[in-house]
Every structure is written in C-alpha cells, then in structure tokens.
Amino acid sequence: MTKRTARAEPLSRARIVGAAVELLDTAGVRKLTFRALTERLATGPGAIYWHVANKDELLGAAADAVVADAVAVEPGGLAPREVVRRLALGLYEATEAHPWLAAQLATEFARGPWGVAAPRVFEALGRQVRAMGVPESGWFTATSALMHYVFGVAGQNAANSAVAAGLPGGDSRAAYLEAASRAWEALDPDAYPFTRAVAGQLREHDDREQFLAGVDLVLAGIAASVPDEAADGA
C-alpha cells in the first residue's frame, strides 16, 4: 500500500530531498544511495537523476532543506538580539535532530562559502546584526563571529553526542561528562589549576543553556561596537 501511495504522488525534487533527509536520519550518510531512494519512493533511478545529478548534490540539498527550516524565524516585533538567539537555537536543535548535519555543513564550508547553506545562515544572522545598529564596516566580522560560534559549538556538541551514544549502558551523556570531568580533576594541579577548578561545572552543565550563554556573550561583544545613538533598538 505504501508503494501505491508513493506512486500516486508526483515525483519532485522536494519529495526526493525529503526522503533523503529521512534516510540520513535513520541510516546515516553511507546508507544514502540512489538505490535506497528508489525503493523508498517506489520509482526508478532515472526519475531521481532527472531531479538530482549525484549524491553530493543530494546531500547539499538535504542540508539546505534542514537549515532553511531551522532559520525560518519570523522576527515580528522581537528585538534583533532575541531573533538571533532563536535562529541560533534553531540551528543548534537541527544538528541535534539530524546527526549527519554538522559534518555535512563542515564539509560544505570547507569546500567554499558559496554554496546554499552558508549564505542562507549568513543572511539570516546578518540582517539582525544590521538591525542592531552595527556600523556597516563591522557587519562581516560580527556576522562571521556569530555564525562560526553557532556552527562550531553545534558541531562539537554533535560530535560529543556521537561519542556518548557509543558508551555502554546507562545514561550515555552523564557517563561521558563524568569521564571527562574525572580526567580534568586528575590533571597536574600545578600545570592546570583553572581546568581542575571547573571540572565539576563540566560534569553538571546543561549543553543548551551553555550554548545560549555563549550566544549572549558574542551578542554583548557585538552590542559594544554599536554607537550609543543606534543601540536603543537592539
């Protein structure tokens, strides 16, 4: 019945990308093949190739679809800094929900910033940086700092989650943080006095709260560059 329903729906690039995201979420990048897609969509490989040339294009389209949803924040009457926090949290949650996303975005950014996902995120954040009253000469630097922070922390969190998921039994995140905290506590007290002092905070911290606190720190730095007469609306 599933296949008859699938055939009844017109095949489109959007349907193909949606199916690719589902496969990526459940099976990972290695299992995303055109053969697997043809089975899921109940179609032939030629029909898929009509819309998507190859796996790289498909991965890029899947990442962009997820990112587009993550940055679909309606500013409404919100202050620019609150919009930035919502954009950042949306992207952070997207990397949590889609374990393959962080690595895919890192690959795309390494190849060049002219793809689709990077400009989409840069535009969404940059509009709010401009709305905060940052002088034009500082737009690129401020927006870049925000974007690199968001994807850097989100990517690291995704990597940590992958490691934690592989730990045997129990609460994998708690076990991972406990092991990391104990390792910090065991460092040489003369060489690492500060790191040892915050080892307990590593064990107890909340990833999302820490992420948003970092966003606020970056925003505070950006706000410091805003002339006094333009700061009221930020």
Residue frames as a rotation matrix with the C-alpha (Angstrom) as fourth column:
MET 1
0.568 0.823 0.000 0.00
0.823 -0.568 0.000 0.00
0.000 0.000 -1.000 0.00
THR 2
0.348 -0.523 -0.778 2.88
0.231 -0.757 0.611 2.35
-0.908 -0.393 -0.142 0.78
LYS 3
-0.693 -0.677 0.247 4.33
0.376 -0.047 0.925 1.91
-0.615 0.734 0.287 -2.70
ARG 4
-0.168 0.706 0.688 0.97
0.962 -0.034 0.270 2.52
0.214 0.707 -0.674 -4.41
THR 5
0.745 0.415 -0.522 0.58
0.568 -0.805 0.171 5.72
-0.349 -0.423 -0.836 -2.38
ALA 6
-0.063 -0.872 -0.485 4.10
0.173 -0.488 0.855 6.80
-0.983 -0.030 0.182 -3.29
ARG 7
-0.717 -0.207 0.665 3.43
0.657 0.117 0.745 6.23
-0.232 0.971 0.052 -7.00
ALA 8
0.277 0.923 0.268 0.23
0.956 -0.294 0.026 8.24
0.102 0.249 -0.963 -6.79
GLU 9
0.676 -0.116 -0.727 2.19
0.217 -0.912 0.347 11.30
-0.704 -0.393 -0.592 -5.68
PRO 10
0.916 -0.368 0.159 4.13
0.075 -0.231 -0.970 13.16
0.394 0.901 -0.184 -8.37
LEU 11
0.350 -0.878 -0.328 7.87
0.923 0.264 0.280 12.78
-0.159 -0.400 0.902 -8.00
SER 12
0.875 -0.099 0.474 9.53
0.030 -0.966 -0.258 16.11
0.483 0.240 -0.842 -7.32
ARG 13
-0.166 -0.983 0.085 12.87
0.058 -0.095 -0.994 17.37
0.984 -0.160 0.072 -6.09
ALA 14
-0.185 0.154 0.971 11.23
-0.889 -0.448 -0.098 18.28
0.420 -0.881 0.219 -2.78
ARG 15
0.840 0.525 0.134 9.94
-0.536 0.770 0.347 14.71
0.079 -0.363 0.928 -2.30
ILE 16
0.567 -0.712 -0.414 13.33
0.307 0.650 -0.696 13.27
0.764 0.268 0.587 -3.15
VAL 17
-0.387 -0.730 0.563 15.10
-0.264 -0.498 -0.826 15.58
0.883 -0.469 0.000 -0.71
GLY 18
0.199 0.548 0.813 12.54
-0.955 -0.079 0.286 14.81
0.221 -0.833 0.507 2.00
ALA 19
0.965 0.130 -0.227 13.11
-0.110 0.989 0.096 11.09
0.237 -0.068 0.969 1.55
ALA 20
0.171 -0.980 -0.104 16.87
0.259 0.147 -0.955 11.66
0.951 0.136 0.278 1.62
VAL 21
-0.281 -0.217 0.935 16.61
-0.741 -0.570 -0.355 13.50
0.610 -0.792 -0.001 4.95
GLU 22
0.671 0.604 0.430 14.62
-0.741 0.527 0.416 10.60
0.024 -0.598 0.801 6.39
LEU 23
0.822 -0.422 -0.382 17.22
0.259 0.875 -0.410 8.08
0.507 0.238 0.828 5.22
LEU 24
-0.145 -0.917 0.372 20.06
-0.051 -0.369 -0.928 10.19
0.988 -0.153 0.007 6.57
ASP 25
-0.007 0.219 0.976 18.35
-0.927 -0.368 0.076 10.48
0.376 -0.904 0.205 9.96
THR 26
0.771 0.468 0.431 17.66
-0.607 0.744 0.278 6.76
-0.191 -0.476 0.858 10.28
ALA 27
0.909 -0.365 0.201 20.57
0.403 0.893 -0.200 5.14
-0.107 0.263 0.959 8.47
GLY 28
0.273 -0.853 -0.444 23.35
0.144 -0.420 0.896 7.71
-0.951 -0.309 0.008 8.04
VAL 29
0.230 -0.242 -0.942 25.32
-0.788 -0.614 -0.034 9.05
-0.571 0.751 -0.333 5.09
ARG 30
-0.765 -0.642 0.052 26.74
-0.497 0.639 0.588 5.70
-0.411 0.424 -0.807 3.99
LYS 31
-0.575 0.614 0.541 23.29
0.545 0.780 -0.306 4.19
-0.610 0.118 -0.784 3.55
LEU 32
0.332 0.653 -0.680 22.02
-0.200 -0.656 -0.728 7.11
-0.922 0.378 -0.087 1.49
THR 33
-0.798 -0.522 0.302 22.13
0.154 0.308 0.939 5.63
-0.583 0.796 -0.165 -2.01
PHE 34
-0.565 0.609 -0.556 20.04
-0.824 -0.448 0.347 6.18
-0.037 0.654 0.755 -5.09
ARG 35
-0.633 0.328 -0.702 19.02
0.009 0.909 0.417 2.52
0.774 0.257 -0.578 -4.89
ALA 36
-0.736 0.358 -0.575 17.68
0.660 0.191 -0.726 3.05
-0.150 -0.914 -0.377 -1.37
LEU 37
-0.694 0.479 -0.537 15.84
-0.348 -0.876 -0.333 6.15
-0.630 -0.044 0.775 -2.55
THR 38
-0.637 0.469 -0.612 14.24
-0.619 0.161 0.768 4.33
0.459 0.868 0.188 -5.48
GLU 39
-0.635 0.397 -0.663 12.92
0.516 0.857 0.019 1.69
0.575 -0.329 -0.749 -3.07
ARG 40
-0.695 0.357 -0.624 11.59
0.507 -0.373 -0.777 4.30
-0.510 -0.856 0.078 -0.65
LEU 41
-0.515 0.461 -0.723 9.98
-0.529 -0.834 -0.155 6.38
-0.674 0.303 0.674 -3.39
ALA 42
0.050 0.520 0.852 8.83
0.365 0.785 -0.501 3.40
-0.930 0.336 -0.151 -5.48
THR 43
0.846 0.128 -0.517 10.33
-0.385 -0.524 -0.760 4.79
-0.368 0.842 -0.394 -8.64
GLY 44
0.739 -0.625 0.251 13.24
0.661 0.601 -0.449 4.16
0.129 0.498 0.858 -10.99
PRO 45
0.019 -0.821 -0.570 16.75
0.747 -0.367 0.554 5.64
-0.665 -0.436 0.606 -10.67
GLY 46
-0.565 -0.235 0.790 16.30
0.782 -0.456 0.424 7.56
0.261 0.858 0.442 -13.91
ALA 47
0.436 0.820 0.371 13.44
0.573 -0.571 0.588 9.54
0.694 -0.043 -0.719 -12.44
ILE 48
0.735 -0.237 -0.636 15.59
0.541 -0.363 0.759 10.57
-0.410 -0.901 -0.139 -9.48
TYR 49
-0.333 -0.939 0.087 18.56
0.779 -0.222 0.587 11.51
-0.532 0.263 0.805 -11.67
TRP 50
-0.020 0.418 0.908 16.22
0.812 -0.523 0.259 13.80
0.584 0.742 -0.329 -13.60
HIS 51
0.854 0.446 0.268 15.94
0.188 -0.745 0.640 15.93
0.485 -0.496 -0.720 -10.45
VAL 52
0.735 -0.642 0.218 19.30
-0.479 -0.265 0.837 15.33
-0.479 -0.720 -0.502 -8.71
ALA 53
0.525 -0.561 -0.640 22.57
-0.721 0.107 -0.685 14.71
0.453 0.821 -0.348 -10.51
ASN 54
-0.128 -0.684 -0.718 24.55
0.068 0.716 -0.695 12.84
0.989 -0.138 -0.046 -7.85
LYS 55
0.295 0.238 -0.925 24.92
0.854 0.369 0.367 12.07
0.429 -0.898 -0.095 -4.14
ASP 56
-0.708 -0.607 -0.360 26.90
0.703 -0.652 -0.284 15.24
-0.062 -0.455 0.888 -3.38
GLU 57
-0.761 0.499 0.415 24.11
-0.214 -0.797 0.565 17.38
0.612 0.341 0.713 -4.80
LEU 58
0.195 0.878 -0.436 21.57
0.225 0.393 0.892 15.36
0.955 -0.272 -0.121 -2.84
LEU 59
-0.069 -0.304 -0.950 23.48
0.986 0.127 -0.112 15.79
0.155 -0.944 0.291 0.44
GLY 60
-0.946 -0.324 0.019 23.75
0.321 -0.943 -0.089 19.52
0.047 -0.078 0.996 -0.17
ALA 61
-0.439 0.864 0.248 20.05
-0.257 -0.385 0.887 19.80
0.861 0.325 0.391 -0.91
ALA 62
0.272 0.519 -0.810 19.18
0.616 0.553 0.561 17.80
0.739 -0.652 -0.170 2.21
ALA 63
-0.450 -0.526 -0.722 21.37
0.890 -0.334 -0.311 20.02
-0.077 -0.782 0.618 4.40
ASP 64
-0.959 0.089 0.267 19.90
-0.018 -0.967 0.255 23.17
0.281 0.240 0.929 2.89
ALA 65
-0.092 0.992 -0.081 16.34
0.044 0.085 0.995 21.94
0.995 0.088 -0.051 3.45
VAL 66
0.237 0.127 -0.963 17.04
0.908 0.325 0.266 21.33
0.347 -0.937 -0.039 7.14
VAL 67
-0.719 -0.577 -0.387 18.86
0.672 -0.720 -0.174 24.65
-0.179 -0.385 0.905 7.53
ALA 68
-0.732 0.502 0.461 16.05
-0.031 -0.701 0.713 26.52
0.681 0.507 0.528 5.77
ASP 69
0.325 0.871 -0.369 13.56
0.388 0.234 0.892 25.16
0.863 -0.433 -0.262 8.29
ALA 70
0.021 -0.400 -0.916 15.89
0.997 0.073 -0.008 25.99
0.070 -0.914 0.400 11.19
VAL 71
-0.854 -0.433 -0.288 16.25
0.455 -0.890 -0.009 29.66
-0.252 -0.138 0.958 10.23
ALA 72
-0.410 0.793 0.450 12.57
0.415 -0.277 0.867 30.17
0.812 0.542 -0.216 9.39
VAL 73
-0.421 0.195 -0.886 12.09
0.859 -0.228 -0.459 32.60
-0.291 -0.954 -0.072 12.28
GLU 74
0.242 0.582 0.776 9.53
0.685 -0.669 0.289 35.38
0.688 0.461 -0.561 11.93
PRO 75
-0.755 -0.655 0.043 11.05
0.435 -0.548 -0.714 38.48
0.491 -0.520 0.698 13.59
GLY 76
0.300 0.935 -0.190 7.65
0.836 -0.162 0.524 40.06
0.459 -0.317 -0.830 14.28
GLY 77
0.770 0.015 0.638 8.14
-0.190 -0.949 0.252 42.66
0.609 -0.315 -0.728 17.00
LEU 78
0.799 -0.500 -0.335 11.11
0.583 0.507 0.634 40.89
-0.147 -0.702 0.697 18.57
ALA 79
0.645 -0.692 -0.323 14.35
-0.562 -0.716 0.414 42.72
-0.518 -0.085 -0.851 19.28
PRO 80
0.508 -0.483 -0.713 17.19
-0.690 0.266 -0.673 41.72
0.515 0.834 -0.198 16.91
ARG 81
-0.537 -0.792 0.291 19.16
-0.811 0.389 -0.438 40.03
0.234 -0.471 -0.851 19.69
GLU 82
-0.128 0.574 0.809 16.20
-0.552 0.636 -0.539 37.82
-0.824 -0.515 0.235 20.56
VAL 83
0.829 0.372 -0.418 15.80
-0.542 0.348 -0.765 36.87
-0.140 0.861 0.490 16.89
VAL 84
0.003 -0.917 -0.399 19.49
-0.801 0.236 -0.550 35.91
0.598 0.321 -0.734 16.81
ARG 85
-0.591 -0.207 0.780 19.02
-0.727 0.555 -0.404 33.71
-0.350 -0.805 -0.478 19.88
ARG 86
0.388 0.817 0.426 16.07
-0.436 0.570 -0.697 31.96
-0.812 0.085 0.577 18.21
LEU 87
0.711 -0.224 -0.667 18.00
-0.642 0.182 -0.745 31.50
0.288 0.958 -0.014 14.97
ALA 88
-0.352 -0.934 0.053 20.98
-0.845 0.293 -0.447 30.12
0.402 -0.203 -0.893 16.86
LEU 89
-0.407 0.254 0.878 18.84
-0.612 0.637 -0.468 27.76
-0.678 -0.728 -0.104 18.91
GLY 90
0.704 0.697 -0.135 17.03
-0.536 0.397 -0.745 26.56
-0.466 0.597 0.653 15.79
LEU 91
0.407 -0.649 -0.643 20.34
-0.682 0.252 -0.686 25.66
0.608 0.717 -0.341 14.16
TYR 92
-0.587 -0.603 0.541 21.60
-0.807 0.388 -0.444 24.03
0.058 -0.697 -0.714 17.34
GLU 93
-0.014 0.683 0.731 18.47
-0.545 0.608 -0.578 21.91
-0.838 -0.406 0.364 17.61
ALA 94
0.761 0.263 -0.593 18.73
-0.648 0.296 -0.701 20.97
-0.009 0.918 0.396 13.94
THR 95
-0.157 -0.894 -0.420 22.18
-0.739 0.389 -0.550 19.47
0.655 0.224 -0.722 14.50
GLU 96
-0.628 0.025 0.778 20.77
-0.652 0.528 -0.544 17.54
-0.424 -0.849 -0.315 17.46
ALA 97
0.345 0.897 0.278 17.83
-0.501 0.426 -0.753 16.20
-0.794 0.121 0.596 15.48
HIS 98
0.981 -0.064 -0.185 19.91
-0.146 0.393 -0.908 15.36
0.131 0.917 0.377 12.39
PRO 99
0.661 -0.744 0.098 23.22
0.119 0.233 0.965 13.75
-0.741 -0.627 0.242 13.48
TRP 100
0.155 -0.586 0.795 24.68
0.950 0.310 0.043 13.95
-0.272 0.749 0.605 9.95
LEU 101
0.852 0.374 0.366 24.08
0.493 -0.808 -0.323 17.69
0.175 0.456 -0.873 9.52
ALA 102
0.773 -0.571 -0.277 27.09
-0.236 -0.664 0.710 19.14
-0.589 -0.483 -0.647 11.35
ALA 103
-0.140 -0.868 0.476 29.60
0.290 0.424 0.858 17.06
-0.947 0.258 0.192 9.40
GLN 104
0.161 0.274 0.948 27.86
0.979 0.080 -0.190 17.84
-0.128 0.959 -0.255 6.11
LEU 105
0.975 0.212 0.068 27.90
0.217 -0.973 -0.080 21.59
0.049 0.093 -0.994 6.78
ALA 106
0.443 -0.887 -0.133 31.56
-0.203 -0.243 0.949 21.45
-0.874 -0.393 -0.287 7.82
THR 107
-0.203 -0.484 0.851 32.37
0.705 0.531 0.470 19.71
-0.679 0.696 0.234 4.53
GLU 108
0.511 0.484 0.710 30.42
0.846 -0.429 -0.316 22.28
0.152 0.763 -0.629 2.54
PHE 109
0.965 -0.153 -0.212 32.02
-0.072 -0.936 0.344 25.24
-0.251 -0.317 -0.914 4.32
ALA 110
0.139 -0.978 0.154 35.49
0.063 0.164 0.984 23.74
-0.988 -0.127 0.085 3.77
ARG 111
-0.106 -0.131 0.986 34.86
0.931 0.335 0.144 23.41
-0.349 0.933 0.087 0.05
GLY 112
-0.847 -0.193 0.496 33.74
0.386 -0.864 0.324 27.01
0.366 0.466 0.806 -0.22
PRO 113
-0.701 0.564 -0.436 31.29
0.279 -0.345 -0.896 29.51
-0.656 -0.750 0.084 1.27
TRP 114
-0.746 0.386 -0.542 29.42
-0.647 -0.611 0.455 29.98
-0.155 0.691 0.706 -1.99
GLY 115
-0.845 0.508 -0.168 27.06
0.440 0.838 0.322 27.02
0.304 0.198 -0.932 -1.54
VAL 116
-0.084 0.925 0.371 23.48
0.137 -0.358 0.924 27.46
0.987 0.128 -0.097 -0.42
ALA 117
0.475 0.380 -0.794 23.51
0.759 0.280 0.588 26.72
0.446 -0.881 -0.156 3.31
ALA 118
-0.385 -0.722 -0.574 26.29
0.906 -0.414 -0.087 29.13
-0.175 -0.554 0.814 4.33
PRO 119
-0.895 0.076 0.440 24.79
0.093 -0.932 0.349 32.20
0.437 0.353 0.827 2.58
ARG 120
0.082 0.994 -0.066 21.36
0.253 0.044 0.967 31.31
0.964 -0.096 -0.248 3.95
VAL 121
0.398 -0.003 -0.917 22.62
0.911 0.122 0.395 31.32
0.111 -0.993 0.051 7.55
PHE 122
-0.660 -0.731 -0.174 24.85
0.740 -0.673 0.021 34.35
-0.133 -0.115 0.984 6.97
GLU 123
-0.611 0.513 0.602 21.90
0.104 -0.702 0.704 36.31
0.784 0.493 0.376 5.56
ALA 124
0.405 0.846 -0.348 19.58
0.462 0.140 0.876 35.40
0.789 -0.515 -0.334 8.43
LEU 125
0.250 -0.397 -0.883 22.11
0.944 -0.105 0.314 36.40
-0.218 -0.912 0.348 11.09
GLY 126
-0.716 -0.662 0.223 23.44
0.698 -0.687 0.203 39.39
0.019 0.301 0.953 9.15
ARG 127
-0.143 0.747 0.650 20.05
0.329 -0.583 0.743 41.05
0.933 0.320 -0.162 8.86
GLN 128
0.777 0.449 -0.441 19.79
0.531 -0.090 0.843 41.07
0.339 -0.889 -0.308 12.63
VAL 129
-0.123 -0.893 -0.432 23.36
0.936 -0.249 0.249 42.34
-0.330 -0.374 0.867 13.07
ARG 130
-0.710 -0.081 0.699 22.46
0.470 -0.794 0.386 45.23
0.524 0.603 0.602 10.79
ALA 131
0.287 0.926 0.245 19.21
0.288 -0.327 0.900 45.80
0.914 -0.188 -0.361 12.72
MET 132
0.461 -0.192 -0.867 21.22
0.887 0.061 0.458 46.05
-0.035 -0.979 0.198 15.94
GLY 133
0.993 -0.052 -0.106 22.82
-0.058 -0.997 -0.051 49.20
-0.103 0.056 -0.993 14.55
VAL 134
0.269 -0.950 0.162 26.29
0.511 0.283 0.812 47.76
-0.817 -0.136 0.561 13.93
PRO 135
0.201 -0.258 -0.945 28.22
-0.627 -0.775 0.079 50.06
-0.753 0.577 -0.318 11.57
GLU 136
0.913 0.244 -0.326 28.48
-0.405 0.475 -0.781 48.67
-0.036 0.845 0.533 8.03
SER 137
0.120 -0.963 -0.239 32.23
-0.799 0.049 -0.600 48.28
0.590 0.263 -0.764 8.40
GLY 138
-0.631 -0.369 0.682 31.57
-0.752 0.508 -0.420 45.72
-0.192 -0.778 -0.599 11.15
TRP 139
0.407 0.910 -0.082 28.81
-0.901 0.385 -0.202 43.68
-0.152 0.156 0.976 9.52
PHE 140
0.414 -0.268 -0.870 31.04
-0.446 0.773 -0.451 40.98
0.793 0.575 0.200 8.08
THR 141
-0.647 -0.762 -0.030 33.12
-0.319 0.306 -0.897 40.47
0.692 -0.571 -0.441 11.21
ALA 142
-0.537 0.501 0.679 30.17
-0.798 -0.042 -0.601 40.42
-0.273 -0.864 0.423 13.61
THR 143
0.547 0.803 -0.236 28.08
-0.834 0.502 -0.228 38.08
-0.065 0.321 0.945 11.48
SER 144
0.161 -0.586 -0.794 31.03
-0.389 0.702 -0.596 35.78
0.907 0.405 -0.115 10.85
ALA 145
-0.787 -0.472 0.398 31.73
-0.519 0.157 -0.841 35.57
0.334 -0.868 -0.368 14.59
LEU 146
-0.085 0.859 0.505 28.13
-0.888 0.165 -0.430 34.61
-0.453 -0.485 0.748 15.27
MET 147
0.676 0.407 -0.614 27.98
-0.690 0.642 -0.335 32.01
0.258 0.650 0.715 12.52
HIS 148
-0.157 -0.819 -0.552 31.30
-0.357 0.568 -0.742 30.41
0.921 0.080 -0.382 13.44
TYR 149
-0.738 -0.049 0.673 30.30
-0.674 0.103 -0.731 30.23
-0.034 -0.993 -0.109 17.10
VAL 150
0.245 0.945 0.215 26.92
-0.894 0.306 -0.326 28.66
-0.374 -0.113 0.921 16.32
PHE 151
0.759 0.082 -0.646 28.25
-0.467 0.759 -0.453 26.01
0.453 0.646 0.615 13.97
GLY 152
-0.329 -0.939 -0.104 31.40
-0.505 0.268 -0.821 25.43
0.798 -0.217 -0.562 15.98
VAL 153
-0.652 0.134 0.746 29.55
-0.720 0.199 -0.665 24.66
-0.238 -0.971 -0.034 19.20
ALA 154
0.465 0.885 0.023 26.71
-0.811 0.436 -0.389 22.82
-0.355 0.162 0.921 17.46
GLY 155
0.470 -0.362 -0.805 29.22
-0.523 0.620 -0.585 20.67
0.711 0.696 0.102 15.59
GLN 156
-0.651 -0.747 0.136 31.20
-0.519 0.307 -0.798 19.91
0.554 -0.590 -0.587 18.73
ASN 157
-0.292 0.635 0.715 28.02
-0.832 0.200 -0.517 19.00
-0.471 -0.746 0.470 20.57
ALA 158
0.698 0.549 -0.460 27.04
-0.713 0.592 -0.376 16.65
0.066 0.590 0.805 17.75
ALA 159
0.005 -0.797 -0.604 30.47
-0.415 0.548 -0.726 15.00
0.910 0.254 -0.328 17.92
ASN 160
-0.750 -0.253 0.611 30.22
-0.652 0.131 -0.747 14.67
0.109 -0.959 -0.263 21.72
SER 161
0.174 0.919 0.353 26.76
-0.881 0.306 -0.361 13.13
-0.440 -0.248 0.863 21.40
ALA 162
0.595 -0.006 -0.804 28.07
-0.581 0.688 -0.435 10.59
0.555 0.726 0.406 18.90
VAL 163
-0.511 -0.837 -0.194 30.85
-0.365 0.417 -0.832 9.57
0.778 -0.355 -0.519 21.28
ALA 164
-0.620 0.327 0.713 28.45
-0.752 0.010 -0.659 9.44
-0.222 -0.945 0.240 24.23
ALA 165
0.440 0.870 -0.222 26.00
-0.896 0.410 -0.169 7.28
-0.056 0.273 0.960 22.29
GLY 166
0.294 -0.407 -0.865 28.69
-0.386 0.777 -0.497 4.65
0.874 0.480 0.071 21.90
LEU 167
-0.645 -0.520 0.560 29.31
-0.702 0.115 -0.702 4.28
0.301 -0.846 -0.440 25.63
PRO 168
-0.598 0.396 -0.697 27.93
0.222 0.917 0.331 1.07
0.771 0.043 -0.636 27.14
GLY 169
-0.141 0.674 -0.725 24.74
0.888 0.410 0.209 1.21
0.438 -0.615 -0.656 29.22
GLY 170
-0.182 0.121 -0.976 23.17
0.832 -0.511 -0.218 3.81
-0.525 -0.851 -0.008 31.45
ASP 171
0.852 0.401 -0.338 22.86
0.237 -0.869 -0.434 7.50
-0.468 0.289 -0.835 30.71
SER 172
0.395 -0.757 0.520 25.39
0.913 0.258 -0.317 7.92
0.106 0.600 0.793 27.94
ARG 173
0.397 -0.240 0.886 25.68
0.123 -0.943 -0.310 11.71
0.909 0.232 -0.345 28.24
ALA 174
0.861 -0.044 0.507 26.08
-0.497 -0.288 0.818 11.58
0.110 -0.957 -0.270 32.01
ALA 175
0.757 -0.608 0.239 28.70
0.459 0.755 0.468 8.84
-0.465 -0.245 0.851 31.67
TYR 176
0.350 -0.622 0.701 30.59
0.780 -0.221 -0.585 10.84
0.519 0.752 0.408 29.06
LEU 177
0.479 -0.117 0.870 30.62
-0.260 -0.966 0.013 14.01
0.838 -0.232 -0.493 31.19
GLU 178
0.943 -0.142 0.300 31.59
-0.259 0.250 0.933 12.05
-0.208 -0.958 0.198 34.29
ALA 179
0.574 -0.766 0.290 34.57
0.791 0.611 0.046 10.53
-0.212 0.203 0.956 32.48
ALA 180
0.229 -0.475 0.850 35.64
0.529 -0.672 -0.518 13.90
0.817 0.568 0.098 31.10
SER 181
0.712 0.106 0.694 35.27
-0.423 -0.725 0.544 15.60
0.561 -0.681 -0.471 34.48
ARG 182
0.905 -0.398 0.150 37.32
0.105 0.552 0.827 12.95
-0.412 -0.733 0.542 36.24
ALA 183
0.376 -0.793 0.479 40.02
0.907 0.210 -0.364 13.29
0.188 0.571 0.799 33.61
TRP 184
0.305 -0.218 0.927 40.20
0.051 -0.968 -0.245 17.04
0.951 0.122 -0.284 34.25
GLU 185
0.875 0.079 0.478 40.31
-0.455 -0.205 0.867 16.50
0.166 -0.976 -0.143 38.00
ALA 186
0.796 -0.583 0.162 43.25
0.456 0.754 0.472 14.15
-0.397 -0.302 0.867 37.55
LEU 187
0.630 -0.577 0.520 45.37
0.343 -0.394 -0.853 16.72
0.697 0.715 -0.050 35.70
ASP 188
-0.330 -0.854 -0.402 48.57
0.863 -0.100 -0.495 18.09
0.383 -0.510 0.770 37.24
PRO 189
0.566 0.654 -0.501 47.39
0.810 -0.555 0.190 20.76
-0.154 -0.514 -0.844 39.74
ASP 190
-0.091 -0.674 -0.734 50.42
0.328 -0.716 0.617 22.96
-0.940 -0.185 0.286 39.05
ALA 191
-0.928 -0.316 0.194 50.00
0.259 -0.175 0.950 22.92
-0.266 0.932 0.245 35.28
TYR 192
-0.580 0.787 0.211 46.19
0.259 -0.068 0.964 23.00
0.773 0.613 -0.164 35.15
PRO 193
-0.921 0.214 -0.327 44.83
0.301 -0.143 -0.943 24.79
-0.248 -0.966 0.068 38.25
PHE 194
-0.578 0.742 -0.339 41.99
-0.747 -0.649 -0.149 26.51
-0.330 0.167 0.929 36.39
THR 195
-0.337 0.444 -0.830 40.86
-0.613 0.566 0.551 23.44
0.714 0.695 0.082 34.45
ARG 196
-0.723 0.035 -0.690 40.77
0.445 0.788 -0.426 21.37
0.529 -0.615 -0.585 37.63
ALA 197
-0.920 0.342 -0.193 38.77
-0.031 -0.554 -0.832 24.12
-0.392 -0.759 0.520 39.37
VAL 198
-0.290 0.855 -0.429 35.93
-0.916 -0.378 -0.136 23.98
-0.278 0.354 0.893 36.80
ALA 199
-0.926 -0.112 -0.360 35.87
-0.245 0.904 0.349 20.19
0.287 0.412 -0.865 36.37
GLY 200
-0.701 0.712 -0.028 32.71
0.433 0.394 -0.811 19.97
-0.566 -0.581 -0.585 38.47
GLN 201
-0.110 0.655 -0.747 30.97
-0.490 -0.690 -0.533 22.51
-0.865 0.307 0.397 36.23
LEU 202
-0.637 -0.167 -0.753 31.79
-0.759 0.312 0.572 20.35
0.139 0.935 -0.325 33.22
ARG 203
-0.964 0.247 -0.099 30.04
0.262 0.946 -0.193 17.43
0.046 -0.212 -0.976 34.90
GLU 204
-0.434 0.834 -0.341 26.93
0.593 -0.020 -0.805 19.41
-0.678 -0.552 -0.486 35.79
HIS 205
-0.712 0.109 -0.694 26.46
-0.353 -0.910 0.219 21.82
-0.607 0.401 0.686 32.88
ASP 206
0.311 0.843 0.439 23.48
0.347 0.329 -0.878 21.89
-0.885 0.426 -0.190 30.52
ASP 207
-0.488 -0.613 0.621 24.59
0.771 0.031 0.636 21.94
-0.409 0.790 0.458 26.87
ARG 208
0.095 0.607 0.789 21.75
0.876 -0.428 0.223 24.10
0.473 0.670 -0.572 25.61
GLU 209
0.908 0.231 -0.350 21.99
0.393 -0.761 0.517 26.67
-0.147 -0.606 -0.782 28.40
GLN 210
0.078 -0.961 -0.265 25.74
0.387 -0.216 0.896 26.91
-0.919 -0.173 0.355 27.92
PHE 211
-0.407 -0.176 0.896 25.27
0.912 -0.016 0.411 27.34
-0.058 0.984 0.167 24.16
LEU 212
0.498 0.694 0.520 22.80
0.697 -0.677 0.235 30.19
0.515 0.246 -0.821 24.61
ALA 213
0.753 -0.325 -0.572 25.04
0.325 -0.572 0.753 31.81
-0.573 -0.753 -0.325 27.23
GLY 214
-0.335 -0.918 0.211 27.80
0.622 -0.048 0.781 31.81
-0.707 0.393 0.587 24.63
VAL 215
-0.094 0.411 0.907 25.47
0.910 -0.333 0.246 33.40
0.403 0.848 -0.343 22.08
ASP 216
0.873 0.468 -0.140 24.71
0.477 -0.756 0.448 36.11
0.104 -0.457 -0.883 24.62
LEU 217
0.285 -0.856 -0.430 28.44
0.400 -0.302 0.865 36.72
-0.871 -0.419 0.256 25.17
VAL 218
-0.550 -0.455 0.700 29.00
0.812 -0.093 0.577 37.13
-0.198 0.886 0.420 21.42
LEU 219
0.264 0.749 0.608 26.00
0.790 -0.530 0.309 39.44
0.554 0.399 -0.731 21.19
ALA 220
0.794 -0.034 -0.607 27.28
0.450 -0.639 0.624 41.50
-0.409 -0.769 -0.492 24.11
GLY 221
-0.263 -0.961 -0.087 30.55
0.532 -0.219 0.818 41.98
-0.805 0.169 0.569 22.25
ILE 222
-0.442 0.189 0.877 28.70
0.852 -0.217 0.476 42.98
0.280 0.958 -0.065 19.10
ALA 223
0.639 0.769 0.002 26.50
0.714 -0.594 0.370 45.39
0.286 -0.235 -0.929 21.04
ALA 224
0.363 -0.578 -0.731 29.62
0.540 -0.508 0.671 47.05
-0.759 -0.638 0.127 22.42
SER 225
-0.684 -0.656 0.318 30.51
0.617 -0.288 0.732 48.10
-0.389 0.697 0.602 18.88
VAL 226
0.042 0.812 0.582 27.16
0.925 -0.253 0.285 49.83
0.379 0.526 -0.761 18.33
PRO 227
-0.782 -0.275 0.560 27.16
0.133 -0.951 -0.280 53.63
0.609 -0.145 0.780 18.59
ASP 228
-0.876 0.412 -0.250 25.07
0.258 -0.038 -0.965 54.87
-0.407 -0.910 -0.073 21.53
GLU 229
-0.492 0.724 -0.483 22.51
-0.717 -0.652 -0.246 56.56
-0.493 0.226 0.840 19.29
ALA 230
-0.205 0.398 -0.894 21.79
-0.784 0.480 0.394 53.27
0.586 0.782 0.213 17.47
ALA 231
-0.921 -0.334 -0.200 21.78
-0.166 0.802 -0.574 50.94
0.352 -0.496 -0.794 20.49
ASP 232
-0.562 0.721 0.406 18.21
-0.728 -0.199 -0.656 51.51
-0.392 -0.664 0.637 21.69
GLY 233
0.378 0.810 -0.448 16.58
-0.926 0.333 -0.178 49.22
0.005 0.482 0.876 19.13
ALA 234
-0.344 -0.607 -0.717 18.99
-0.606 0.726 -0.324 46.32
0.717 0.323 -0.618 19.60
